[in-house]
């Protein structure tokens, strides 16, 4: 027969367990309510959000929102959406604006417009991310550290792999008063293996590829997306390309520049790219019989006239200025192709 102290201790344990269970389910209901309210706000703003199953699990020590067979997308004038089998978000009631996310399995990205579109599927070996939200529920930062990455184009043999992939998208709020930056995107890829079947020398691995994009100007929230873009454009809004790097032996490309929109919503830009390793590239193209010897000789003469030695790398570099102005894309001052106005989102 149990002693009274032991019975009392057992009763306390049982009561604590029951209270914890009630508290866990109460918090789960609160999180579910907040999540559904946030989903409805996104839908009202024009974002389609659907899931075959939306539930809270993780009992007894955590709360994990699980969306199965989910679809997130937007419509006209550009249709784009992401879908997948499973999305997991760990939610803590005292930290609902800092959310660890897992994206296991394959996920599909689609983008369609009048001129065409693309579809690809992506799977990561470390499908982890961190989402930071503002008090109003807007995304403040999304940090994806995916480890290895496999990208496929459905119904084709095109498969690309990377040993490491990271993406960081960040909203700057309040806006930086000096630079006027309010949005930033950084992408980095290491040891990228091109799809099989690519001809030499483009079948070689890309050692590193990366870039950073910053957006600065006026940010308007209480307006349609089209009005926000127009206000940004009229405030001398700029998209800045920083630290573009492509190390695809023997070719090495670095670059930077900035651009925006003119009054007709046509791209305006001034970019500069430094290219080295072009001599070795021409040799490889001749060896693989993709270009003839005479054609390669002509290209060498033209590039040699533009090349300058880089004292740091001790390799010849060609600087390629690219501009977009008055609806025309030019390279080295020569017209390349027309640039039509960009269709603005209406919702």
Rosetta blueprint (number, residue, H / E / L):
1 X L
2 X L
3 X L
4 X H
5 X H
6 X H
7 X H
8 X H
9 X H
10 X H
11 X H
12 X H
13 X H
14 X H
15 X H
16 X H
17 X H
18 X H
19 X H
20 X H
21 X H
22 X H
23 X H
24 X H
25 X H
26 X H
27 X H
28 X H
29 X H
30 X H
31 X H
32 X H
33 X H
34 X H
35 X H
36 X H
37 X H
38 X H
39 X H
40 X H
41 X H
42 X H
43 X H
44 X H
45 X L
46 X L
47 X L
48 X E
49 X E
50 X E
51 X E
52 X E
53 X E
54 X E
55 X E
56 X E
57 X E
58 X L
59 X L
60 X L
61 X L
62 X L
63 X L
64 X E
65 X E
66 X E
67 X E
68 X E
69 X E
70 X E
71 X E
72 X E
73 X E
74 X E
75 X L
76 X L
77 X L
78 X L
79 X E
80 X E
81 X E
82 X E
83 X E
84 X E
85 X E
86 X E
87 X E
88 X E
89 X E
90 X E
91 X L
92 X L
93 X L
94 X L
95 X L
96 X L
97 X L
98 X E
99 X E
100 X E
101 X E
102 X E
103 X L
104 X L
105 X L
106 X L
107 X E
108 X E
109 X E
110 X E
111 X E
112 X E
113 X E
114 X L
115 X L
116 X E
117 X E
118 X E
119 X E
120 X E
121 X E
122 X E
123 X E
124 X E
125 X L
126 X L
127 X L
128 X E
129 X E
130 X E
131 X E
132 X E
133 X E
134 X L
135 X L
136 X L
137 X L
138 X L
139 X E
140 X E
141 X E
142 X E
143 X E
144 X E
145 X E
146 X E
147 X E
148 X E
149 X E
150 X E
151 X E
152 X E
153 X L
154 X L
155 X L
156 X L
157 X L
158 X L
159 X E
160 X E
161 X E
162 X E
163 X E
164 X E
165 X E
166 X E
167 X E
168 X E
169 X E
170 X E
171 X E
172 X L
173 X L
174 X L
175 X L
176 X L
177 X L
178 X L
179 X L
180 X L
181 X E
182 X E
183 X E
184 X E
185 X E
186 X E
187 X E
188 X E
189 X E
190 X E
191 X E
192 X E
193 X E
194 X L
195 X L
196 X L
197 X L
198 X L
199 X L
200 X L
201 X L
202 X L
203 X L
204 X L
205 X L
206 X E
207 X E
208 X E
209 X E
210 X E
211 X E
212 X E
213 X E
214 X E
215 X E
216 X E
217 X L
218 X L
219 X L
220 X L
221 X L
222 X L
223 X L
224 X L
225 X H
226 X H
227 X H
228 X H
229 X H
230 X H
231 X H
232 X H
233 X H
234 X H
235 X L
236 X L
237 X L
238 X E
239 X E
240 X E
241 X E
242 X E
243 X E
244 X E
245 X E
246 X E
247 X E
248 X E
249 X L
250 X L
251 X E
252 X E
253 X E
254 X E
255 X E
256 X E
257 X E
258 X E
259 X E
260 X E
261 X E
262 X L
263 X L
264 X L
265 X L
266 X L
267 X E
268 X E
269 X E
270 X E
271 X E
272 X E
273 X E
274 X E
275 X E
276 X E
277 X L
278 X H
279 X H
280 X H
281 X H
282 X H
283 X H
284 X H
285 X H
286 X H
287 X H
288 X L
289 X L
290 X L
291 X L
292 X L
293 X H
294 X H
295 X H
296 X H
297 X H
298 X H
299 X H
300 X H
301 X H
302 X H
303 X H
304 X H
305 X H
306 X H
307 X E
308 X E
309 X E
310 X E
311 X L
312 X L
313 X L
314 X L
315 X E
316 X E
317 X E
318 X E
319 X E
320 X E
321 X E
322 X E
323 X E
324 X E
325 X E
326 X L
327 X L
328 X E
329 X E
330 X E
331 X E
332 X L
333 X L
334 X E
335 X E
336 X E
337 X E
338 X E
339 X L
340 X L
341 X L
342 X L
343 X L
344 X L
345 X L
346 X L
347 X L
